[in-house]
Structures are given as C-alpha cells and as structure tokens.
Amino acid sequence: MLSPLATAAEDRILDTARQIEARLDARVGLAIYDTGSNTSWLYRAHERFPMASTFKVLACGALLARRDAGHTDMEREVSIARSDLVTYSPVTERWVGRGVTLDALCAATMRTSDNTAANKVLEVLGGPSGLTGFLREIGDDVTRVDRWETDLNEGLPGDARDTSTPAAMAASLRTLLLGDALSSASKETLIGWLESNRVGGALLRAGLPDDWRIGDRTGAGGHGTRGVVAIVWPRDRAPLILAVYITQTTASMDQRNAAIAAVGRALAQTLRLLP
C-alpha cells in the first residue's frame, strides 16, 4: 500500500495533467520515470501524440549510433543548397553553399530546432524510414517517423504518422541517454546537446528549481501541439526521464508553455514529498 505521502505525490502530478486538460480543453499525455527509485508517473502515457521537433533527439541519437558502429564520421561534411531550406532554419540559412559537418548539423537542430539541419540528418539516416528502423533496433516498436520537416509537424488528430506515446518516447530517451544503445562518449555528446537547448526556457525549465540540471528538446506543431522530452537531475538524486505532450487545443503558445512549466513545478513539489 502506498503511504499517504506517496499517494499525495502521485496525485499532484496527475492532477496537474487533468487540470491542464480542463483549462486548455486539450489532450495531455506524460510519462515521468525516476531512475533512482523506479517510480513512474503516467497519464495517457500509451496514447499517441504528434512528436513535432522532439523527434530530433532520436535522429541525432541514431546518427551517433552510426558513428559508434563505424558507419558514419561526424566530421563528414554535407553541402547545404538553397533548395534544401525549409521554414525555420535560423542556422542553416547562413550556411547555404557551404559544407557543414554532421556534428554541426546536430548541434544546430538540437540547440535551435533548425529544421533544415534535421532534414540533412534524416538524409544520412536513410530518411524517415531509416530512423524508424533504428528505433525498432533499440526496442521501440511504437514511435514512427513518416515525413520530413516541416510536414511532420501537421499534428492532425487521429493521424498515426510522426507520432509516439509518452511512454515509448521516454523509454527510447532512457535507452539512448542511460542505456547501452550508445557509447559513453556519444551519450555525453547527446546530453550536452540537450543541455544546450536555447529554445526551451519557457517550458519545463521555467518550472524546475534553478539548481537542477536539465537537458531537453521541445516541439510544436499543428492543432495546438506542444511537447518536451527531457532528462533532469534533481539535486542529490538520480536523473529523471520525462516526455510531456499537449495537443488538440486552441490555447496560445504562451498558455501551452505555461502548462508544461506547471508540470515541472508539480514534479519538483512531488519530489520534496518523497524520501
């Protein structure tokens, strides 16, 4: 039987998810895993949600796995043509006509969510189907990538393309960052890119204590889609893995960001109640 404190801790996070759904007239899903205690908090965790740009951590993880296997050199250069550019490419739009390393492309898409950089990474992986194949190899039978940027951000309700579940996304993130899918050096690289994210400040980071480490990758898409996947190190605790998604809402971006920040606050409050 759960102690009153443990029950209150679980209720705080799940109640926050329910409140967000009611307030934003949205569908919310989350999966949070405490790797130290093996505690998990799940809400609609096995329902599909559009990934939007959160898929980029999977793409760069797959690229690092290819490097580990000797199939890819991260210093290999690929050229950026003007015809490659898609909407929201703040870094690669300055690289047209130049050769750019795969390492630099992953850094760009992980830090700024540059969409052209993500597409160039997908090219090396064999396209969306190549990334999906990698996910199957590491044990993820749920997540699927079907399209390129920026079409994959459509987020049409009921469309299984370019979706995952919070549970599957969190499990794959855990495999990449803490499991044996990547070498120690590649795990450090992927974590470093997550920690250097420049576009996630209004989401989880806004709700977590300043002395917690966080690495995250955010995403936004059609039909009110907003999401974040993250690894978080609370002070003096083992890391947590999170996947939080919101979709099917007309709420503003600021409202959706604030809702995800509220999940961060609920998590911090919850851990204070646990041993």
Buried (B, 14 or more C-beta within 10 A) or exposed (E): EEEEEBEBBBBBBBEBBEBBBEBBEBBBBBBBBBBEEEBBBBBBBEBBBBBBBBBBBBBBBBBBBBBBEEEBEBEEEBEBEEEBBBEBBBBBBEBBEEEBBBBBBBBBBBBBBBBBBBBBBBBBBBBBEBBBBBBEEBEBEBBBBBBBBBEBBBBBEEEEBBBBBBBBBBBBBBBBBBBEBBBEEBBEBBBEBBBEBEBBEBBBBBBBEEEBEBBBBBBBBEBBBBBBBBBBBBEEBEBBBBBBBBBBBEBEEEBBBBBBBBBBBBBBBBBEBBE
